[in-house]
Amino acid sequence: MKGLFIKLCFFTAYYVGIINLFYLFTSKRQRVVTFHNVIPDNYFYNSIEQGVSCTETVFKVQLKEIAKKFEFTTEINKKNSCMITFDDGYLNNYTIAIPILEINNIKAVFFITYDLAVKTEVIWIDLIMKWYSYVPEGRYSIIGKELNILKENRKEVFNQILVEIYNDYSLRNKVLADLEQAFSFTRLIINDNYNRLRFCPISLINIEKMKINNHLVASHTISHDILSNLSDKSLNDDIKESESYLFDFYNTNYFAYPFGGVKEVSKKVLKKYSESKFNYCFVNYWNFFGSSKDESVQRITLPNTANKYVIHAYLSGLYFFFKRKVNHV
């Protein structure tokens, strides 16, 4: 009911001109939109690991709606423009998203995790989400906790383990080991084609093709760590190694923080990257009254919806104004 009410509010705001007014208020701000995975409609199960994904149909609609208001670009701070960005570097970005971008003559920025692309190591958080999405119902012992996983509580149980990792980052590898022991990742039943699209990286050959075709390939750290949870040495080592691949593996000095939220991007992390060789660093939040700095360029993440009223509520800033007001009540 709440969701329907919000959609009705955005529908009304669209037709009475409020959304256009918000576009006017925010006209000096470039839009940078974050995508992760673009999934063929028939493979979209709304599982935990698809929480940062959108369907192929939705992706096409969202690009169409963005094009009504903005010119597409990969240039930072260009007025009246929108930059399309992708995080991580999974195969669906190349096989599903890029053909759609090319049809629409859009160049994008792909923030690729180095170890995913070069070592073909699935990002740790995706492995955990994959396990919780597809493990059979039952009781499992993970980091000393007895978990009863049911169809209706998978997300809740996953979030409990994620909180443990955030509170003690040293548990990350222990969690992965316990998941493997409780029910091996190789035993999870997933459609083979979908598994390739969602959990295999873009090949190095195709990354080179992307660069030849004027897409930007940018850093997303070495192994997608929660940067605010790293020691000073580990953080410095990750930055230094990432910098070493600039204008070699990466063809731009843009950078995106993994996860990119306030919890994961502390003041210490911002300061470290402001002193790095990366000229522009991208976070995954957008504040209506905030402004982007070079070390914290703000991005918008659209929900998986083809509802144009919701899309423009996000792009215009109305959603974030509304969210801020609600959070301050």
Buried (B, 14 or more C-beta within 10 A) or exposed (E): EEEEEBBEBBBEBBEEEBBBEBBEBBEEBBBBBBBBBBBBEEBBBEBBBBBBBBBBEBBBBBBEBBEEBBEBBBEBBBEEBBBBBBBBBBBBBBBBBBEBBEEBEBBBBBBBBBBBBBEEBBBBBBBBBBBBBBBEEEEBEBBEEEBEBEEEEBBEBBEEBBEBBBEEBEBBEBBBEBBBEBBEBEEBEBEEEBBBBBBBBBEEEBBEBBBEEEBBBBBBBBBBBBBBBBEEEEBEEBBEBBBEBBEEBBBBBBBBBBBBEEEBBBEEBBEBBEEBBBEBBBBBBBBBEEEBEEBBBBBBBBEBBBBBBBBBBBBBBBBBBBEBEEEEE
